[in-house]
Amino acid sequence: MGLGKQAKRILITVAGAILLVVGVLLLVLPGPGLLLVLAGLLLLASEFPALEKYVDPVRDRAMKAAEESVSSPLRIAGSVLAGLALLAAGIVWGTVKSLPFSGWSTGSSLILSSVILFALLIWSYQRVKAKRKTKASTDR
């Protein structure tokens, strides 16, 4: 195996492992845990084919969770409020020095989480809307 190919494999493995670990952490913390677990598994499965058997079940669950997050106006409102709370917390943690773990490293990670949440919320909403439109046109 050439040095470039080996470096690429190491880089993909490290990136996949980081995404997988962060995704697992975000399963219990606020954030898109299942989608990051899926991204990590996809990267790792590209280098380790034995992991491919885990990709489809995680993809199915991640897509179901994404659809459930926008299944009602109440859930959408809750997700938007959670995103706004993360954004506000990020600003507060970035500016108030008396808080534990205060500073912009914590604040920016909270702000980034809110941006990711909003992006995934928009993506999920568009996906569900397109799915409903397709279903309505086939039901006619």
C-alpha positions as CSV (number, residue, x, y, z in Angstrom):
1,M,0.0,0.0,0.0
2,G,1.4,3.4,-1.0
3,L,2.1,6.1,1.5
4,G,-0.6,8.4,0.0
5,K,-3.2,5.6,0.1
6,Q,-2.2,4.7,3.7
7,A,-2.5,8.4,4.7
8,K,-5.9,8.7,3.1
9,R,-7.1,5.5,4.9
10,I,-5.8,6.9,8.3
11,L,-7.5,10.2,7.6
12,I,-10.8,8.6,6.7
13,T,-10.6,6.3,9.7
14,V,-9.9,9.1,12.2
15,A,-12.6,11.4,10.7
16,G,-15.2,8.5,10.8
17,A,-14.3,7.6,14.3
18,I,-14.6,11.2,15.5
19,L,-18.0,11.6,13.8
20,L,-19.1,8.3,15.3
21,V,-18.0,9.2,18.8
22,V,-19.5,12.7,18.6
23,G,-22.7,11.2,17.2
24,V,-22.9,8.8,20.1
25,L,-22.4,11.6,22.6
26,L,-25.1,13.7,20.9
27,L,-27.6,10.8,21.3
28,V,-27.9,12.0,24.9
29,L,-26.8,15.7,24.4
30,P,-28.6,18.2,22.2
31,G,-27.7,17.7,18.6
32,P,-28.1,15.5,15.5
33,G,-26.7,12.3,17.1
34,L,-28.1,9.7,14.7
35,L,-27.1,11.6,11.6
36,L,-23.5,12.0,12.8
37,V,-23.4,8.3,13.8
38,L,-24.6,7.6,10.2
39,A,-22.0,9.9,8.7
40,G,-19.2,8.2,10.8
41,L,-20.4,4.7,9.8
42,L,-20.5,5.7,6.1
43,L,-16.9,6.9,6.3
44,L,-15.7,3.9,8.2
45,A,-17.6,1.4,6.0
46,S,-15.8,2.8,3.0
47,E,-12.6,1.5,4.5
48,F,-13.9,-1.4,6.6
49,P,-16.6,-3.3,4.6
50,A,-17.6,-5.4,7.6
51,L,-19.3,-2.3,9.0
52,E,-21.7,-1.9,6.0
53,K,-24.3,-4.2,7.7
54,Y,-24.8,-1.4,10.3
55,V,-25.3,1.4,7.8
56,D,-28.9,0.6,6.6
57,P,-30.5,0.2,10.1
58,V,-28.9,3.4,11.3
59,R,-29.9,5.2,8.1
60,D,-33.5,4.0,8.5
61,R,-33.7,5.1,12.1
62,A,-32.0,8.5,11.4
63,M,-34.4,9.2,8.5
64,K,-37.4,8.2,10.7
65,A,-36.2,10.5,13.5
66,A,-35.7,13.3,11.0
67,E,-39.3,12.9,9.7
68,E,-40.7,12.6,13.2
69,S,-39.0,15.9,14.2
70,V,-41.2,17.8,11.7
71,S,-44.3,15.6,11.9
72,S,-46.4,18.3,13.6
73,P,-46.4,22.1,14.1
74,L,-45.8,21.5,17.8
75,R,-42.6,19.4,17.2
76,I,-41.4,22.0,14.7
77,A,-41.9,24.8,17.3
78,G,-40.1,22.7,19.9
79,S,-37.2,22.2,17.6
80,V,-37.0,25.9,16.7
81,L,-37.2,26.8,20.4
82,A,-34.4,24.3,21.2
83,G,-32.3,25.8,18.4
84,L,-32.9,29.3,19.7
85,A,-32.0,28.2,23.2
86,L,-28.7,26.7,22.0
87,L,-27.9,29.9,20.1
88,A,-28.7,32.0,23.1
89,A,-26.7,29.7,25.4
90,G,-23.7,29.9,23.0
91,I,-23.8,33.7,23.1
92,V,-24.1,33.7,26.9
93,W,-21.3,31.1,27.4
94,G,-19.1,33.1,25.0
95,T,-19.5,36.4,26.8
96,V,-20.2,35.7,30.5
97,K,-16.8,34.8,32.1
98,S,-18.2,33.6,35.5
99,L,-19.9,30.5,34.0
100,P,-18.3,27.1,34.2
101,F,-16.4,26.3,31.0
102,S,-17.0,29.9,29.8
103,G,-15.4,31.2,26.7
104,W,-15.9,31.1,22.9
105,S,-14.7,27.5,22.6
106,T,-17.8,26.4,24.4
107,G,-20.0,29.2,23.1
108,S,-19.1,28.5,19.5
109,S,-19.8,24.8,19.8
110,L,-23.3,25.6,21.1
111,I,-23.8,28.1,18.3
112,L,-22.6,25.5,15.8
113,S,-25.0,23.0,17.3
114,S,-27.9,25.4,16.8
115,V,-26.9,26.1,13.2
116,I,-26.7,22.3,12.5
117,L,-30.1,21.8,14.2
118,F,-31.7,24.6,12.0
119,A,-30.1,23.1,8.9
120,L,-31.3,19.6,9.7
121,L,-34.8,20.9,10.6
122,I,-35.1,22.7,7.2
123,W,-33.8,19.6,5.4
124,S,-36.2,17.3,7.3
125,Y,-39.1,19.6,6.6
126,Q,-38.3,19.8,2.9
127,R,-37.9,16.0,2.7
128,V,-41.2,15.3,4.4
129,K,-43.0,17.9,2.3
130,A,-41.6,16.3,-0.9
131,K,-42.5,12.9,0.3
132,R,-46.1,14.0,1.1
133,K,-46.4,15.7,-2.3
134,T,-45.2,12.5,-4.1
135,K,-47.6,10.4,-2.1
136,A,-50.5,12.8,-2.9
137,S,-49.7,12.7,-6.6
138,T,-49.6,8.9,-6.6
139,D,-52.9,8.6,-4.6
140,R,-54.8,10.4,-7.3
